[in-house]
Amino acid sequence: MNMARPLSLVLLASCYLLACTRSQPQEQQQRFPMGDYQYSGYNKQGGKIVEGRLSITSVEAKRIGADEVTQIKGDWQLHRVGSEERIGAQEGTGELVGTLNGEAVVINLNPNINDGNVILEGKIAGQRMSGKWSLHGYAGVINEGTFEGVRK
């Protein structure tokens, strides 16, 4: 009986500490990528083809099937600066939807389109997002290049 009470207190304190340490990283992850990014897209040769703004406006944990993922949403405004053809819908404005897994990010610039999606796959580290963009059609990847976004 004398040992049960101290053990119960230790167990209760351990659960409390575990709960606190688990919620803090999720909070930091939710705030980390939000904001505006100065975006530049490049062709395979490294020439700039588009530039503008990507904005991540919401980050939230979502359950998809048995998995819990961090979903990001936002919008973009880009304009063409080169003469590259087959860049997909990377011109004008639109909404974006994606997922965040640690530093890895996957963003669909055209979530409401079934053919001709521009997908960004990369990492967010510090104030910078970078990786590869690719234009996907029914037949597969049509064109690709690299991108970078610097947080404003």
C-alpha positions in Angstrom: 0.0 0.0 0.0 2.8 2.4 0.9 4.5 1.7 -2.5 1.3 2.0 -4.6 0.9 5.7 -4.0 4.4 6.8 -5.0 4.3 4.5 -8.1 0.9 6.0 -9.1 2.4 9.5 -8.8 5.4 8.6 -10.9 3.2 7.0 -13.5 0.9 10.0 -13.6 3.9 12.4 -13.9 5.4 10.3 -16.7 2.1 10.4 -18.7 1.9 14.2 -18.2 5.5 14.7 -19.4 5.0 12.4 -22.4 1.8 14.3 -23.4 3.6 17.6 -23.1 6.7 16.6 -25.1 4.5 15.1 -27.8 2.3 18.1 -28.4 5.1 20.6 -28.7 6.7 19.3 -31.8 3.3 19.1 -33.6 2.7 22.7 -32.7 6.1 23.7 -34.0 5.6 21.7 -37.2 2.2 23.4 -37.8 3.7 26.9 -37.5 7.0 26.2 -39.2 6.1 26.1 -42.9 3.2 28.7 -42.9 3.8 31.9 -44.8 4.8 33.3 -48.1 7.6 32.0 -50.2 9.4 33.8 -53.1 9.2 31.0 -55.7 11.4 30.3 -58.7 11.1 27.3 -61.1 13.9 26.2 -63.4 14.1 23.9 -66.4 16.4 20.9 -66.7 19.3 23.1 -67.9 18.9 25.5 -64.9 17.3 28.4 -66.7 14.5 30.2 -64.8 11.1 29.6 -66.3 8.6 30.9 -63.7 8.7 33.1 -60.6 6.2 34.5 -58.1 4.7 33.6 -54.7 3.6 30.4 -53.0 1.6 30.9 -49.8 1.0 28.2 -47.2 -2.0 29.3 -45.3 -2.9 26.3 -43.2 -1.2 23.2 -41.7 -3.3 20.6 -40.0 -3.1 16.9 -38.9 -5.5 14.7 -40.9 -6.3 11.0 -40.8 -6.3 9.4 -44.2 -7.2 5.7 -43.7 -5.0 4.4 -40.9 -2.3 7.0 -41.4 -2.1 10.4 -39.8 -0.6 13.0 -42.2 0.1 16.7 -42.0 -1.8 18.4 -44.7 -0.9 21.9 -46.0 -3.1 24.2 -48.1 -2.6 27.6 -49.7 -2.4 29.5 -52.9 0.0 30.6 -55.5 0.6 33.4 -58.0 3.2 32.8 -60.7 4.2 34.2 -64.0 6.3 32.9 -66.9 9.8 34.4 -67.4 11.2 32.1 -70.0 10.1 30.5 -73.2 10.0 26.9 -71.9 7.1 25.0 -73.3 5.1 22.3 -71.4 5.3 23.8 -67.9 1.7 23.0 -67.1 -0.4 25.3 -65.0 2.4 27.3 -63.5 1.1 30.5 -64.8 -1.6 32.7 -63.2 -3.1 31.9 -59.8 -4.4 28.8 -58.1 -4.8 26.8 -55.0 -2.3 24.3 -53.6 -2.7 21.2 -51.5 0.0 19.0 -50.1 1.5 16.9 -47.3 4.4 17.5 -44.9 6.3 14.6 -43.4 9.2 16.0 -41.3 11.2 18.1 -43.7 9.8 16.4 -46.8 7.0 18.2 -48.6 4.8 17.2 -51.6 2.6 20.0 -53.1 0.1 19.7 -55.9 -0.3 23.1 -57.6 -3.4 21.9 -59.4 -5.4 19.8 -57.0 -8.7 20.1 -58.9 -7.3 18.9 -62.2 -7.0 15.2 -63.2 -4.6 15.7 -66.1 -1.7 18.2 -66.2 -0.9 18.4 -62.5 2.3 20.2 -61.4 3.8 18.5 -58.4 6.5 19.9 -56.2 8.6 17.4 -54.2 11.3 18.6 -51.9 12.3 19.6 -48.5 11.7 22.6 -46.2 14.7 23.5 -44.2 15.1 26.8 -42.3 13.6 29.5 -44.4 14.0 27.6 -47.7 12.0 25.1 -49.7 13.6 23.3 -52.6 13.4 20.3 -54.8 12.0 19.0 -58.1 8.8 20.1 -60.0 7.2 17.8 -62.5 4.3 18.1 -64.9 2.2 14.9 -64.8 -0.3 13.8 -67.5 -2.2 10.6 -68.0 0.8 9.2 -69.8 3.2 10.0 -67.0 5.8 12.8 -66.4 5.7 15.3 -69.3 8.4 17.7 -68.2 10.4 18.5 -65.0 12.9 20.7 -63.4 13.9 22.2 -60.1 12.4 24.8 -57.8 13.2 26.9 -54.8 11.2 29.0 -52.5 12.6 31.4 -49.9 10.4 32.5 -47.0 9.6 36.2 -47.1 
